[in-house]
Each structure stands twice: as C-alpha cells, then as structure tokens.
C-alpha cells in the first residue's frame, strides 16, 4: 500500500467533494477507509494498492471530473 496526497484546485462546494469521493471509491485498489477529501484544504488523502492502481489512474479520474491536480505526493 502507498499513501498519496493530491493538492487540487480550490474546491468550491461540498458537492465537488462528494463527486470526487464517490468517483475514487469506485476505483479498484483504493482503500476506502483511508479516503479523505478535504473541502477546506482542497486535498485528497488516500492509501492505494499500487499493484492494482497507479497514481496516474487516480489523477486521471480526478481530471476527468473537471478538477486540476496541482501537486501529488506519494510515499
């Protein structure tokens, strides 16, 4: 498992948060218990199984929803 923090463009409403959270929960390899989308900081924090999912898949899913990923950190 890897831990990722993705800094997004400013989230403007709670429905943005819910949209991102719902989309990421649908990805195979996401640890749903660690998924945290913060409205105040515009950050997504999540653990993911890198044998099933690449960080680029997570970034692409967020981008397809119309949100810009400004910075990504993976540990």
N, C-alpha and C positions, 0 to 999 in steps of 0.2 A: 504494500500500500504506500502511496505517496500522498503528501499533503500539498494542496495548491491554494494560493491566494491570488485572486484576479481582481485588479482595480478596474472598475468600469467608469464610463462617462457618468455624469450625475444622474441618479435615478430620480425621476420627477414625481412619482406617485406610488402608493402601495400596490396598485395593480401591476406595475412594472416588476416589482419584487416577486409577486405571486406568479407572474408569467415565466420569469427566469427560473424560479424554484421548481415549478411544475415541469418545465422542459428538461431540466437537468435530472430530476428524479426519474425521468423516463429512460435515461441512458444506462445501458448495462455496464456495470463496473463502478458506478457512483455509490459511495457509502451514504445512504440516505439519512442515517443517524447523525452524521457529522456535517451535513449540508447546512450552511448558514449564509443567507443573503441579507446583508445589512443595508437598510434604506439610508440610514444616517451617514455611513462612511462610503457607500456605493461599492462595497466589496463583497465578493463571493469567496467563502472559505469552504473547502471540501476535501475529504480523503477519497482517493480513487485507486482502483486496481489497474496498475499500468500494464498488466498482461492482457487486459480486456479493452482498455481505453487509453488513448494518448491525450495529452494535454491539449493538443491541437483540435481534437474532436470536441472538447469542452468549449474551447474558444470559438470554434466554428458554429456550434449550436447557439451560443450567445449572440454571435454576429448575425446569424440568420434571423434572430428575433428583432434585429434592428438596433442593438446596443454595441457600442465600441468598447473593446477590451484595451485599456491603455497600458497596463503592465501586468505581467504574470510572474509569480514566484513559485517554484516547485522544490520541495525538499524530500 
